[in-house]
Amino acid sequence: MKQRLITTITAISLTVSLLAGCGSVAPETSQEDPAEQKIQESENQKAPADSDETNTDGALDITGHWKLMCELNHSEYANGDFYDTSLMYCDGEAPESEIIIRNNGEEYIADYYYTQYEYYEKNYGIPLVKNESDGSFTLVMADPFADSTSEDQELTISLTDEGRLVINKEYSYEDEEDPEYWSKSTNTSIYLPKDSPLFDDPESLRYFDTVTVSNTADLLNSIQNNRKILLEAGEYDFSQVASKAINNYRISESWDGTMNVFADVSSLCLEAKDGAKVELCIDEPYDPVMSFRNCNGIALRNLTVGHHVEPGYCSGSVLCFEGVNNLTVDKCNLYGSGTYGIEAYNTYDATVTDTDIYECTYGLVSLNNTGTFNFKNCTLRDSSELAMISCDSAYDVLFEDCVFSGNDATSYETTSFVEIGEYDRITFRNCDFKDNKFNTFSNREVTLENCTESNNSSAMTELMNSQEDETPTKDSILEGYNAAVTRQEEIDNELSTNTLLDQATLNQLAYEEFNLWDSLINQFWTYLSTTLDEENMTSLKAEQQKWISNKEASMKEAGADFEGGTMQPMIEYGTGAKLTRERVEELIHRYIGD
């Protein structure tokens, strides 16, 4: 399909309100055409209702050294489809870009740098042309990858009243052979002064505005990218909202008509206002209370969530996440009836803290095709029927400082308290198990670190005694490293000499090498926690969390081309093994020496 690229310039001076918690915006419900609403919401994100003044008098100075904090993209296609992305500095996903603007007499001059993946551009000494109509500036750059169909790249630069630099680009694609085929894309890059203290608190950059709501319809109509929503005290029943009351393409119906599916949202926080008692619920037993699909940067705080149905009649989980990255659930109460408190598919980099999951009718947690799912200071209790923790293709699942009490997994003789897949890894650290019933604790090997138990099945005591290990030492870490290197060499040799291995065996070997280095880095972490002082350990934890996020992203990206195929586990675990070995060797060199 032959296409030509048309680069255009937006004539609007963008004014984005980018301070987290910058004020309350009253939600509005309109009956616009859905296609028009998509365009309007894209514009609203760039110009919220409480900051619509433009910089037309030139009073704000654009000179200085600016650094990119986020990049937003909105694309639309002839068939009616659209696609939004939000790349945030706080997630470590934004491109690297800086711009230096200086005043040279009567004109502004810019030095511009931008890189993302394999794309790179750097331009020096570009004059800016002021647009007298709205006070914005135009920057024209030659495309470093220009071909015969490309034109010079034009960017619109403007400054918000809050002192944010906004660079806007618009692109259009048209098919010369099929005029009905087209697409439009708007790219908005937002910068702060390079020395801004906000970069020291990246999370403060996530939300562009704050909205307060007091009823379910307003809550659903307020869902939008880069927004924090504060909920007044009360009950929010999604079953009682008619679809005609919702004019927000990010909200869709579940199969039974309940408006409780949140889709394609980035950097969204739902939080009880000032510690208010807030309950989110539905009256239908067959749906999750809330479903999040294809989302990034979702945070739920201080909320109570559950079904208003009789126990035993529910076949929907409390919270369901599908295709979600960067998830936070904090200080929430997730109650049955709900098949599981949390059910997740293709979800990565999730943290659940200080949360109570209870009275569920199938189990506590179900994780499928997930990575880095951490539970901290949670209570998981009083649930029954199937496996309490169910994992399938889930790696790096950690329960730390959690309490498991009053759970019953004895309905079927073949059911274990924990059931995991062949390549799954799950760790319980500093957890307390009490008054739980089960036939066997786990169907496959799991890791128990410094856990306690009382009044559980006798199998629990035997399992914990068998896994008691001494605290790792410098010598044991080095011995473990040498053993890992030896086994890695054996795996590499088998892969290079045996060409008849089937895919299942290749997947198993990839998982083994990943687990080899992942187990060692966990032992090393335990060693460091006993040898480093609090200040250094705190700094290392922040560094390690960033490394984990980058590792997970690299594994997911590596396996993306094989998604759903039999090679996907091999590619992902192989990538993870390589990166983890490099990290182990870096830490050994730094803290133990050569």
Secondary structure, DSSP 8 states (H G I E B T S, - for coil): --EEEEEE---S------STT--B---------HHHHHHHHHHHHHS-TT------S--S---EEEEEEEEEEEEEETTS-EEEEEEEGGGT-S-EEEEEEEEETTEEEEEEEEEETTEEEEEEEEEEEE-TTTS-EEEEE--TT--TT---EEEEEEE-TTS-EEEEEEEEEEESS-TT-EEEEEEEEEEEETT-GGGGSGGGGS-SEEEEE-SHHHHHHT--TTEEEEE-SEEEEGGG--GGG---TTEEE-TTS-EEEEES-EEEEEEEGGG--EEEEES-TTS-SEEEEEEEEEEEES-EEEE-S-TT---S-SEEEEEEEEEEEES-EEESSSS-SEEEES-EEEEEES-EEE--SS-SEEEEEEEEEEEES-EEES-BSS-SEEEEEEEEEEEES-EEES-EE-SSTT-EEEE--TT--EEEES-EEES-EESEEESS--EEES-EEESS-HHHHHHHHHT------HHHHHHHHHHHHHHHHHHHHHHHH-TT--HHHHHHHHHHHHHHHHHHHHHHHHHHHHHS-HHHHHHHHHHHHHHHHHHHHHHHHHHGGGTTSTTHHHHHHHHHHHHHHHHHHHHHHHHT--
